[in-house]
Structure formats: structure tokens, C-alpha cells
Amino acid sequence: MNPNHYLRFSTTAWFLVTLIGQWLFAAYIALYHGTLLLQKGLLGMSETHMPNGYIEGDNFGNTLLAIHLITATVIIAGGPLQLIPQIRNRFPKFHRYLGRLYLAFVFFGASGGLYLIWTRPMPSFGNIYQNIAISIEALLIITFSILALKYAMARKIPMHQKWALRLFIVASGVWFLRIGYMAWYFFEGLSGIQFEYFFDIWSYGSFIVPLAILELYFLAIRKKQSSLTTITASVLIIVSIIMGIGISIAAIHMWLPRIIELM
């Protein structure tokens, strides 16, 4: 197969896996957390699987977390739509309006997340190492959203698209965190090898590794070398398979059972 065709095929495969996985995750957030919020208000967060998801007397923090969850549904469901060229070209107004909403929500979500991480008792979102990782990710989201907006307003579309892709990757970190851990859980079971600190390390890897792969993709597009293009395409295929495993396990063993609990 021609290296360029191989790269297009692998990129499409990665995107389809990402689209399916993110929409499943968005549906889980809407059906699980959304149902609890609709049925029981803020108190419903006390029944979620988040430690300290609801703290009595902290009305501001509880409300902020609820909004964070609601906006996360739009971010995760709407993000992949921004990457589809046919939508950008045929429906430019939809692309712009969804993009503005996406930027506003990711900026608010990252800022609110920083506040919640460091004001709520641990382990609301993880231990100290995981909280530092989430904080770095939040700062990257804020930075990338500003840069994506800057280049969009300046009509420097190629630069805007690059920063928008970087933003999409870091804004998806919470999703990469979950499916990466589920994939590791699968391979750990096959190998029988256990690594106690994987989740701590993957808290950083969940956004660093996808960003590194994206930069490899940018490099392959820029250099146009057959060997680099083939390597990049192969990496995307391998990553897509691993992601598919993680998504399947997360959906079957984590997302669906929690939704069924509410029925």
C-alpha cells in the first residue's frame, strides 16, 4: 500500500475508534450522572463513584462539579465533530458555533477543574501525583484553547487547526485515562504481570503520549518521507487496536453496569 494511502487509512481508523469511544463515554456521563442529577439534584452526586463527589455545605463546589459534568458531555460528544472536514466545509456556521461553544466549555471546565482539585479533600480525583497530572493537563487545555482562538480570529487556519487538534487531544485526557487503564488491565490479565504504579504514571501519559503521537503525525505530514509516513501509520493502527480494547472493556465492565444500576 502506498505510504500516503496507508496514513490516510490509519488516520481514518483512529478517528472512527475515537468517535465511537467518545460518544459511548458521553452517553455514559449523560445517562449516569445526568440521571442522578435530574432525579436527586446535587445530592445525587453522593451516589456516584466519585469520592467526595458531594460535600455537604459546599454548595458552590457541588454546583461547579455538576456543571463540569454537564459541559463534559458536550465537550466529549462535540469534539470529534470539529475534526470532520466534510462538516467544516459544508456547514461552516455549525463548525464555528460549535467551536465557540467547545472553546468556552473546555476553558471553563479546565478552570473549574483546577479549583475543585485543590479545594476538595483527596481522593476526590486521585492522589497528589494524579492531581498534579490533572492540573498540568488543565493548564495545557487553557493554553491551547487560547492559542486555537487566537489563530482562528487571525484567520491563520492551518495554525488554528494544529492548535485545535492539540486542544482536542488534551481535552480528551480524561477519556484516554480511562480507556488506557482498561487496556492495561486487559494486558495485565493476559501477562499476569502487575505494576502497582501504572495509574499514577498513566495520569501523565494519558495526555503526553497522545500529544507525542499527534506531533509525530504532524512531522510525517511535513517531511513527506515514505519511511516516516509508514511508521506513523503503523503506530496509529496499533494505537487504534489498543484503544478499541480499552473502550470495549470500559463500556462492558464500567459504563454499562453503572447505567444499569439506575434502571
Secondary structure, DSSP 8 states (H G I E B T S, - for coil): --HHHHHHHHHHHHHHHHHHHHHHHHHHIIIIIHHHHHHHGGGGGGGSSSTTSS-TT-HHHHHHHHHHHHHHHHHHHHTGGGG-HHHHHH-HHHHHHHHHHHHHHHHHHHHHHHHHHHHS-TTSS--HHHHHHHHHHHHHHHHHHHHHHHHHHTT-HHHHHHHHHHHHHHHTHHHHHHHHHHHHHHHHHHH----TTHHHHHHHHHHHHHHHHHHHHHHHHHH--HHHHHHHHHHHHHHHHHHHHHHHHHIIIIIHHHHHHT-
